[in-house]
Amino acid sequence: MKRHSNTADREPHRALTFFRVGAWAWVATGVGHLALEAMMALGPEDPAAARAFAAMRQYTIEFGGIQRDLRDIDLGMSLSMASAMIFAGVLCLLVGRSAPLLVSRSRTFSGIALAASLLLLGLSGALFPAPPIVLFSVAVLTFAAALTTARPAPTAPAAYGRSEREVAARFSNSSRSRSLRVSRAASRNWSRASSWRPSLASRSPRTLGSRW
């Protein structure tokens, strides 16, 4: 029994650990993406990449009075995606630190993180190189482990029903106790009344004769 209790106590902590690993996988993916963009911008220019970027700058898009070429759009989406991954990972870490019950006692947050990781793993497998595939695979596995090891708290209706049963049990016990006290008091009063009533042995012969 004690061993089962210790295992149950460890499972919420394991859920938090798995959840944090998945969150760090998101942060690492975003940081790695930003580092790759910085290396490409600061490193020596590759002739093939230069030709590709030049062709992208030839194609422009105007929307809402703002004109951007394809290279600007590609770079902006790439940096925005990396920043969003870092933000999402840090947000998950903050949730695990400030509101751990959302992870250890609920499966909703871990389920959302798992669904997002599965989506990005699929996109990474179709469009990206190996690093994001590996990192999002880690995120999928750890968020799934956090989901399965979480132990949800009792729902409100169940707790409400249990409280009603407890109140009813208390009322029944108190009613039974009052009935028992009343019965005992009545027995004591009857005993006293019986002791005050004169017995046949204590009656006088004259009184006895008057009855016959």
C-alpha positions as CSV (number, residue, x, y, z in Angstrom):
1,M,0.0,0.0,0.0
2,K,2.8,2.4,0.9
3,R,4.7,1.5,-2.3
4,H,1.6,2.3,-4.4
5,S,1.2,5.6,-2.6
6,N,4.9,6.5,-3.3
7,T,4.4,5.6,-7.0
8,A,1.3,7.8,-7.2
9,D,3.2,10.7,-5.6
10,R,6.1,10.4,-8.1
11,E,3.9,10.3,-11.2
12,P,2.9,14.1,-11.1
13,H,6.6,14.9,-10.8
14,R,7.4,12.7,-13.8
15,A,4.7,14.4,-15.8
16,L,6.3,17.8,-15.1
17,T,9.7,16.5,-16.0
18,F,8.5,15.2,-19.4
19,F,6.6,18.4,-20.0
20,R,9.7,20.5,-19.4
21,V,11.8,18.4,-21.7
22,G,9.3,18.9,-24.5
23,A,9.2,22.7,-23.8
24,W,13.0,22.9,-24.0
25,A,12.9,21.0,-27.4
26,W,10.7,23.9,-28.7
27,V,13.1,26.5,-27.4
28,A,16.1,24.7,-28.8
29,T,14.4,24.5,-32.3
30,G,13.7,28.2,-32.3
31,V,17.2,29.2,-31.1
32,G,18.8,26.8,-33.6
33,H,16.8,28.4,-36.4
34,L,17.9,31.9,-35.4
35,A,21.5,30.8,-35.1
36,L,21.3,29.3,-38.7
37,E,19.9,32.5,-40.1
38,A,22.7,34.5,-38.3
39,M,25.3,32.2,-39.7
40,M,23.9,32.5,-43.2
41,A,23.8,36.3,-42.9
42,L,27.3,36.8,-41.4
43,G,29.2,33.9,-43.1
44,P,30.8,34.0,-46.6
45,E,28.3,34.3,-49.4
46,D,27.6,31.1,-51.3
47,P,27.3,31.7,-55.1
48,A,24.3,29.4,-55.5
49,A,22.6,31.0,-52.5
50,A,23.3,34.5,-53.9
51,R,21.7,33.6,-57.2
52,A,18.7,32.2,-55.5
53,F,18.3,35.3,-53.3
54,A,18.7,37.6,-56.3
55,A,15.9,35.7,-58.1
56,M,13.7,36.0,-55.0
57,R,14.2,39.7,-54.9
58,Q,13.0,40.0,-58.5
59,Y,9.5,38.9,-57.4
60,T,7.6,41.5,-55.4
61,I,4.2,41.5,-53.6
62,E,2.2,44.6,-52.7
63,F,-0.5,44.4,-50.1
64,G,-2.1,47.3,-48.3
65,G,0.2,49.8,-50.0
66,I,3.4,48.0,-48.7
67,Q,5.6,46.3,-51.2
68,R,7.9,43.4,-50.3
69,D,10.0,41.0,-52.3
70,L,9.9,37.3,-51.9
71,R,13.2,37.2,-50.0
72,D,11.9,39.7,-47.4
73,I,8.8,37.6,-46.9
74,D,10.8,34.4,-46.6
75,L,13.2,35.9,-44.1
76,G,10.4,37.6,-42.1
77,M,8.4,34.3,-41.8
78,S,11.5,32.4,-40.9
79,L,12.4,34.8,-38.0
80,S,8.8,35.0,-36.9
81,M,8.5,31.2,-36.8
82,A,11.7,30.9,-34.7
83,S,10.6,33.6,-32.3
84,A,7.2,32.0,-31.9
85,M,8.8,28.6,-31.1
86,I,11.0,30.2,-28.4
87,F,8.0,32.0,-27.0
88,A,5.8,28.8,-27.0
89,G,8.6,26.9,-25.3
90,V,9.2,29.6,-22.6
91,L,5.5,29.8,-22.0
92,C,5.3,26.0,-21.4
93,L,8.3,26.3,-19.0
94,L,6.6,29.1,-17.1
95,V,3.3,27.1,-16.9
96,G,5.3,24.1,-15.5
97,R,6.9,26.4,-12.9
98,S,4.1,28.7,-11.9
99,A,1.0,26.4,-12.4
100,P,2.3,22.8,-12.2
101,L,-1.2,21.5,-11.5
102,L,-2.1,22.4,-15.1
103,V,0.4,19.7,-16.2
104,S,0.3,17.1,-13.4
105,R,-3.5,17.2,-12.6
106,S,-4.8,18.1,-16.1
107,R,-4.3,16.6,-19.5
108,T,-5.6,19.5,-21.5
109,F,-2.4,21.6,-21.7
110,S,-0.2,18.6,-22.5
111,G,-2.7,17.5,-25.1
112,I,-2.5,20.9,-26.9
113,A,1.3,20.9,-26.8
114,L,1.3,17.3,-28.2
115,A,-1.0,18.2,-31.0
116,A,1.1,21.2,-32.0
117,S,4.3,19.2,-31.8
118,L,2.8,16.5,-34.1
119,L,1.8,19.1,-36.6
120,L,5.2,20.7,-36.7
121,L,6.9,17.2,-36.8
122,G,4.9,16.4,-39.9
123,L,5.9,19.8,-41.5
124,S,9.5,19.2,-40.6
125,G,9.5,15.8,-42.1
126,A,8.2,17.1,-45.3
127,L,10.1,20.4,-45.6
128,F,13.0,20.7,-43.2
129,P,16.4,19.1,-42.6
130,A,17.2,16.7,-39.8
131,P,17.6,19.0,-36.7
132,P,14.0,20.1,-36.4
133,I,12.8,16.6,-37.1
134,V,14.8,15.2,-34.2
135,L,13.8,18.0,-31.8
136,F,10.1,17.8,-32.6
137,S,10.3,14.0,-32.3
138,V,11.6,14.6,-28.8
139,A,8.8,17.0,-28.1
140,V,6.2,14.6,-29.3
141,L,7.5,11.7,-27.2
142,T,7.9,13.8,-24.0
143,F,4.6,15.6,-24.3
144,A,2.9,12.2,-24.9
145,A,4.6,10.9,-21.7
146,A,3.5,13.9,-19.8
147,L,-0.1,13.3,-21.0
148,T,-0.1,9.7,-20.0
149,T,1.5,10.2,-16.5
150,A,-0.7,13.1,-15.5
151,R,-3.3,12.2,-12.9
152,P,-6.4,14.4,-13.3
153,A,-8.1,15.7,-10.1
154,P,-11.6,14.6,-9.3
155,T,-14.2,16.5,-11.3
156,A,-16.5,19.0,-9.7
157,P,-19.7,16.9,-10.0
158,A,-18.0,13.9,-8.4
159,A,-16.6,16.0,-5.6
160,Y,-20.1,17.6,-5.1
161,G,-21.7,14.2,-5.0
162,R,-19.2,13.0,-2.5
163,S,-19.8,16.0,-0.3
164,E,-23.5,15.4,-0.5
165,R,-23.0,11.8,0.6
166,E,-20.8,13.0,3.5
167,V,-23.4,15.5,4.6
168,A,-26.1,12.9,4.4
169,A,-24.0,10.4,6.4
170,R,-23.3,13.1,9.0
171,F,-27.0,13.9,9.2
172,S,-27.9,10.2,9.6
173,N,-25.3,9.7,12.3
174,S,-26.5,12.8,14.2
175,S,-30.1,11.8,13.9
176,R,-29.3,8.3,15.1
177,S,-27.3,9.8,18.0
178,R,-30.2,12.1,18.9
179,S,-32.7,9.2,18.8
180,L,-30.4,7.1,21.0
181,R,-30.1,10.0,23.5
182,V,-33.8,10.5,23.6
183,S,-34.3,6.7,24.1
184,R,-31.8,6.6,26.9
185,A,-33.4,9.7,28.6
186,A,-36.9,8.1,28.3
187,S,-35.5,4.9,29.8
188,R,-34.0,6.8,32.7
189,N,-37.3,8.8,33.3
190,W,-39.3,5.5,33.2
191,S,-36.9,4.0,35.7
192,R,-37.3,7.0,38.0
193,A,-41.1,6.9,37.7
194,S,-41.2,3.2,38.5
195,S,-39.0,3.7,41.5
196,W,-41.3,6.4,42.9
197,R,-44.5,4.3,42.4
198,P,-45.4,2.4,45.6
199,S,-45.0,-1.4,45.3
200,L,-47.5,-4.0,46.5
201,A,-45.1,-4.9,49.4
202,S,-45.1,-1.3,50.7
203,R,-48.8,-0.9,50.7
204,S,-50.7,-1.2,54.1
205,P,-53.0,-4.1,54.8
206,R,-55.9,-1.7,55.0
207,T,-55.2,-0.4,51.5
208,L,-54.8,-3.9,50.2
209,G,-58.1,-4.9,51.7
210,S,-59.9,-1.9,50.2
211,R,-59.1,-3.2,46.7
212,W,-60.8,-6.5,47.4
